């Protein structure tokens, strides 16, 4: 509540700064980000492969509970729900394994979101659909220009740009089982400056067996430095805590149509993500455009999991399922493992866009320099801690 209160004060102060009258000639600010397809519909016919574009109007009409709900509507995409709220997307394109979306490049405003795009491309964080204004999807060879892990395609989430007129958004919703969603947003533009701020809180006590708490903050700042040059700054903070687990029901449990609560009640996953990027767009000529993006992000993942076995073990605390069937039971142990990882990723990516006319043939050429200055740091520790009082620990939140 303290964070929301401080945010309300910040928005009131910002509104006082931008109380001057807007100019009718002011154009809609567009952040100089890397759009996979962009706003030029003519380029769609020139991109190899299959393309899907979801615009803001359609996204508002769908009003999805998670990003998975949107992606399930796209032909050729295979989404496997893990916990029901899309916290960790499992996406496969054209028959590829969807586990942790390893074969798909997932971007937000053209910037990777994986733990480490080259070394560990698994998705333990999915961009929240609650603050998106659109999605671009490319399936096939047209995705090769935009980074690693493009074996099957790209999913690029788009966040809203600063609006032309001052806009404040407050959205509140709730439901059974402690479900709550609250979103506060503010955006404005004045002369050559634009600002967009969004913050939301999302939580539930038991959606099925899932309990989670998510706090997200995202801000965009734009500055038009002349007619042909634009600067953009974007920052983001994401904090999640959930009882995510790798323990699931066995085949015999499923066949018996039995309902089981969270078997490892002490399992907990904390994900913290901090992002920052600076972008610059300059029109060097009528046919030559340079977009440069420098970005960095850190992802911290701390996962505490109670150990378990599919066979009888000496340090068992609880048994779930049918012990008379081979592989039909899960034996929870009196030890737990903690896996803490921290990833640091940074990059600088300049791109040249040009249009060349060869008699009657027009071609859009993109010269990509790639990503340089990338740093990846991983801290991975596994600790085995005997539970002094496993019965008490299983009752802890």
C-alpha positions in Angstrom: 0.0 0.0 0.0 2.9 2.3 0.7 4.2 1.8 -2.8 0.8 2.6 -4.3 0.4 5.7 -2.1 3.8 7.0 -3.2 2.9 6.4 -6.8 -0.3 8.4 -6.5 1.7 11.3 -5.1 4.2 11.0 -8.0 1.4 11.0 -10.6 -0.3 14.1 -9.0 3.0 16.0 -9.2 3.5 15.0 -12.8 0.0 16.1 -13.7 0.8 19.6 -12.3 3.9 19.8 -14.5 1.9 19.0 -17.6 -1.1 21.2 -17.0 -0.2 23.5 -19.8 -2.3 23.3 -23.0 -1.4 20.7 -25.6 -0.6 21.8 -29.1 -3.0 20.5 -31.8 -0.1 19.9 -34.1 1.7 17.5 -31.7 2.2 14.1 -33.2 1.7 10.8 -31.4 5.1 9.9 -29.8 6.6 6.6 -30.8 9.5 5.2 -28.9 12.5 4.4 -31.1 12.2 0.7 -30.3 12.8 -2.3 -32.5 9.4 -3.4 -33.8 9.6 -6.8 -35.5 6.9 -5.9 -38.1 6.3 -2.2 -37.3 3.4 0.0 -38.4 4.1 -0.2 -42.1 1.6 -2.8 -43.4 3.4 -2.9 -46.8 6.3 -4.7 -45.3 4.1 -7.7 -44.2 4.1 -9.1 -47.8 7.9 -9.1 -47.8 8.6 -10.9 -44.6 9.3 -14.7 -45.1 7.1 -17.0 -43.1 3.8 -16.4 -41.3 2.8 -13.2 -39.5 0.3 -12.4 -36.8 -0.4 -8.9 -35.4 -2.6 -8.2 -32.4 -3.5 -4.6 -32.0 -4.6 -2.7 -28.9 -8.3 -2.6 -29.9 -8.5 -6.4 -30.2 -6.5 -6.9 -27.0 -9.0 -4.8 -25.1 -11.9 -6.7 -26.6 -10.4 -10.1 -25.5 -9.6 -8.8 -22.0 -7.4 -11.8 -21.3 -6.6 -13.2 -17.9 -3.1 -14.2 -19.1 -0.9 -14.0 -22.2 -1.5 -17.7 -22.8 -5.2 -17.0 -23.5 -4.2 -14.7 -26.4 -1.5 -16.9 -27.9 -3.9 -19.9 -27.9 -5.9 -18.1 -30.6 -3.0 -18.1 -33.0 -2.7 -20.9 -35.5 0.5 -22.9 -35.3 1.2 -22.0 -31.6 1.2 -24.7 -28.9 0.7 -23.3 -25.4 1.0 -25.6 -22.4 -0.4 -24.1 -19.2 1.7 -24.7 -16.1 -0.2 -23.0 -13.3 -3.2 -21.4 -15.0 -2.2 -17.7 -14.9 0.6 -17.7 -17.5 3.3 -16.8 -15.1 5.8 -19.0 -17.0 5.0 -19.4 -20.6 5.6 -22.7 -22.3 5.3 -22.0 -26.0 6.1 -24.2 -29.0 5.7 -23.2 -32.7 5.0 -25.6 -35.5 5.5 -28.8 -33.4 8.5 -27.8 -31.4 8.8 -28.7 -27.7 7.1 -26.0 -25.7 9.0 -26.6 -22.5 10.1 -23.2 -21.1 9.8 -21.7 -24.6 13.4 -22.6 -25.4 13.0 -22.6 -29.2 11.2 -19.3 -29.4 12.7 -15.8 -29.1 10.4 -13.8 -26.7 10.9 -10.0 -26.7 9.4 -7.0 -25.1 9.7 -3.9 -27.3 12.4 -5.7 -29.2 14.5 -6.6 -26.1 15.0 -10.2 -25.0 13.3 -11.4 -21.8 14.9 -14.8 -21.3 17.2 -15.5 -18.4 20.2 -15.5 -20.7 19.3 -15.4 -24.4 22.3 -17.5 -25.6 23.2 -19.6 -22.6 19.9 -20.3 -20.8 16.9 -19.2 -22.9 14.3 -20.7 -20.5 11.4 -18.4 -19.6 10.9 -18.1 -15.9 9.4 -14.7 -16.5 6.7 -13.9 -19.0 5.8 -10.3 -19.9 2.5 -9.5 -18.2 -0.3 -9.1 -20.7 -2.0 -6.7 -18.3 0.2 -3.7 -19.5 0.6 -4.5 -23.2 -0.8 -2.7 -26.2 -0.2 -5.3 -28.8 1.7 -8.5 -29.8 3.7 -9.2 -33.0 4.4 -12.9 -34.0 6.6 -14.1 -36.8 6.7 -17.9 -37.6 9.4 -19.1 -39.9 12.7 -17.9 -41.4 11.7 -14.2 -41.2 12.6 -14.3 -37.5 16.3 -14.9 -38.0 17.3 -11.2 -38.1 16.3 -10.5 -34.5 18.4 -12.5 -32.2 19.2 -16.0 -30.9 16.8 -18.9 -30.3 14.8 -18.1 -33.4 14.5 -21.7 -34.5 10.8 -21.5 -34.9 9.7 -17.9 -34.5 9.4 -14.7 -32.5 6.9 -13.3 -30.0 7.3 -9.5 -29.5 5.2 -7.9 -26.8 4.5 -4.2 -27.3 4.0 -1.7 -24.4 2.0 1.5 -24.9 3.7 4.8 -25.9 3.0 8.1 -24.3 -0.4 9.4 -25.5 -1.0 12.7 -27.2 -3.4 13.9 -24.5 -3.1 13.6 -20.7 -4.6 10.2 -19.7 -5.1 8.6 -16.3 -6.3 5.1 -15.9 -7.5 3.3 -12.8 -8.6 -0.3 -13.0 -9.8 -2.5 -10.2 -11.2 -6.0 -10.3 -11.5 -9.0 -8.1 -13.0 -12.5 -7.8 -13.3 -15.6 -5.8 -10.3 -17.2 -4.0 -8.6 -13.9 -3.1 -8.2 -12.8 -6.8 -7.4 -9.1 -7.0 -6.1 -6.9 -9.8 -5.4 -3.2 -9.5 -3.8 -1.0 -12.2 -2.8 2.6 -12.2 -1.5 4.4 -15.2 -0.7 7.9 -16.3 0.5 9.3 -19.7 0.9 12.6 -21.3 2.9 14.6 -23.9 3.9 18.2 -23.9 5.8 19.8 -26.8 8.7 17.4 -27.5 8.4 15.4 -24.3 6.3 12.3 -23.6 5.8 10.2 -20.5 3.9 6.9 -19.8 3.8 5.2 -16.4 2.0 2.0 -15.5 1.9 0.1 -12.2 -0.2 -2.9 -11.2 -0.7 -5.4 -8.4 -2.1 -8.9 -9.1 -2.6 -11.7 -6.6 -4.7 -14.7 -5.6 -4.8 -17.1 -2.7 -5.8 -20.3 -4.5 -6.5 -20.3 -8.2 -6.7 -24.1 -8.3 -3.6 -24.8 -6.3 -1.8 -21.6 -7.2 -1.0 -18.8 -4.7 0.9 -15.8 -6.1 1.7 -12.1 -5.6 2.9 -9.9 -8.4 3.9 -6.2 -8.4 4.9 -4.6 -11.6 6.1 -1.1 -12.5 7.0 0.2 -16.0 7.8 3.7 -17.3 8.7 5.2 -20.6 10.2 8.6 -21.3 10.6 10.2 -24.8 12.3 13.3 -26.1 12.1 14.5 -29.7 15.5 16.2 -30.3 14.6 18.0 -33.6 12.6 16.8 -36.5 14.7 13.7 -37.4 15.9 12.5 -34.0 14.1 10.9 -31.0 15.4 9.5 -27.7 13.6 7.0 -25.5 14.2 5.7 -22.0 12.4 2.8 -20.4 12.7 1.2 -17.0 10.8 -1.7 -15.4 10.6 -3.5 -12.1 8.9 -6.9 -11.6 8.5 -8.8 -8.3 6.8 -12.1 -8.0 6.3 -14.6 -5.2 4.3 -17.8 -5.9 4.1 -21.4 -4.6 5.2 -22.8 -8.0 6.4 -26.4 -7.8 7.7 -29.2 -10.0 5.5 -31.8 -8.1 2.5 -32.9 -10.0 0.0 -35.7 -9.8 0.8 -39.2 -11.1 -1.1 -41.1 -13.8 -3.0 -43.2 -11.3 -4.1 -40.0 -9.4 -5.4 -38.6 -12.7 -7.1 -41.8 -13.6 -8.9 -41.9 -10.3 -10.1 -38.3 -10.8 -8.8 -37.4 -7.3 -8.2 -33.8 -6.3 -5.0 -33.1 -4.4 -4.0 -29.8 -2.7 -0.5 -28.5 -3.0 1.5 -31.5 -2.0 4.8 -29.6 -1.2 3.3 -26.8 0.8 6.6 -25.2 1.5 7.7 -24.7 -2.1 8.1 -21.1 -3.1 9.5 -19.3 -6.1 10.6 -15.6 -6.0 11.4 -13.8 -9.2 12.8 -10.3 -9.3 13.5 -8.5 -12.5 15.0 -5.0 -13.1 15.3 -3.6 -16.6 16.5 -0.4 -18.2 17.0 0.6 -21.9 17.9 3.7 -23.9 17.1 4.0 -27.5 17.8 6.5 -30.3 16.2 6.9 -33.7 17.6 9.2 -36.4 16.6 9.6 -40.0 19.9 10.1 -41.8 18.1 10.6 -45.1 14.7 9.9 -46.8 15.8 6.3 -47.4 18.2 5.7 -44.5 17.2 5.2 -40.8 19.4 4.2 -37.8 17.9 2.8 -34.6 20.3 2.1 -31.7 19.2 0.4 -28.5 21.3 -0.1 -25.4 19.8 -2.3 -22.7 20.5 -4.1 -19.5 18.5 -6.3 -17.2 19.0 -8.5 -14.2 16.8 -11.5 -13.2 17.0 -13.1 -9.8 15.3 -16.4 -9.2 15.2 -18.0 -5.8 13.3 -21.3 -5.7 12.8 -23.3 -2.5 11.6 -26.9 -3.2 10.9 -29.8 -0.9 12.6 -33.0 -2.0 10.4 -35.9 -3.1 10.8 -39.4 -4.5 8.7 -41.7 -6.7 9.8 -44.7 -4.5 9.8 -45.3 -0.8 12.4 -43.3 1.1 13.6 -43.4 4.7 13.1 -39.8 5.4 9.5 -39.6 4.2 7.1 -37.1 5.9 4.0 -37.5 3.7 2.8 -39.9 1.0 0.3 -38.9 -1.7 -1.4 -41.2 -4.2 -1.7 -45.0 -4.5 1.3 -46.9 -2.9 0.0 -50.2 -4.4 0.7 -49.1 -8.0 4.2 -48.8 -9.3 4.9 -45.1 -9.7 1.5 -44.2 -8.4 2.6 -42.4 -5.3 4.7 -39.4 -4.4 6.9 -39.6 -1.2 7.6 -36.2 0.3 11.0 -36.1 2.1 12.1 -34.1 5.2 14.7 -32.1 3.3 14.4 -29.2 0.9 16.6 -27.7 -1.8 17.2 -24.0 -2.5 18.3 -22.9 -5.9 19.3 -19.3 -6.2 20.3 -17.8 -9.5 21.1 -14.4 -10.7 21.5 -13.3 -14.3 22.9 -10.1 -15.7 22.5 -9.3 -19.4 23.4 -6.2 -21.3 23.7 -5.3 -25.0 24.0 -2.6 -27.6 22.2 -3.2 -30.9 22.4 -0.7 -33.8 20.3 -1.3 -36.9 20.3 0.4 -40.3 17.1 0.4 -42.3 17.2 1.5 -46.0 15.1 1.3 -49.1 16.8 0.5 -52.4 15.1 0.7 -55.8 16.3 -1.6 -58.5 14.3 -0.5 -61.5 10.8 -1.7 -60.7 11.9 -3.9 -57.7 11.8 -2.3 -54.3 13.6 -3.9 -51.4 13.8 -3.1 -47.7 17.3 -3.9 -46.5 18.3 -4.3 -42.9 21.9 -4.2 -41.9 22.3 -5.8 -38.5 25.5 -5.4 -36.5 24.3 -7.9 -33.8 24.6 -7.6 -30.0 27.9 -6.5 -28.5 29.1 -5.9 -25.0 26.9 -8.7 -23.6 27.6 -9.9 -20.1 26.1 -12.9 -18.4 26.6 -13.8 -14.7 25.0 -16.8 -13.1 25.1 -17.8 -9.5 23.8 -21.2 -8.9 23.9 -22.8 -5.5 22.0 -25.8 -4.2 21.7 -26.4 -0.4 20.3 -29.3 1.3 18.7 -28.4 4.7 17.3 -31.1 7.0 13.9 -30.1 8.3 14.0 -30.1 12.1 10.2 -30.1 12.3 8.8 -31.1 8.9 5.2 -31.1 10.1 5.5 -27.5 11.2 7.3 -26.5 8.0 4.6 -27.9 5.8 2.1 -25.6 7.5 4.1 -22.5 7.1 3.1 -19.9 4.5 
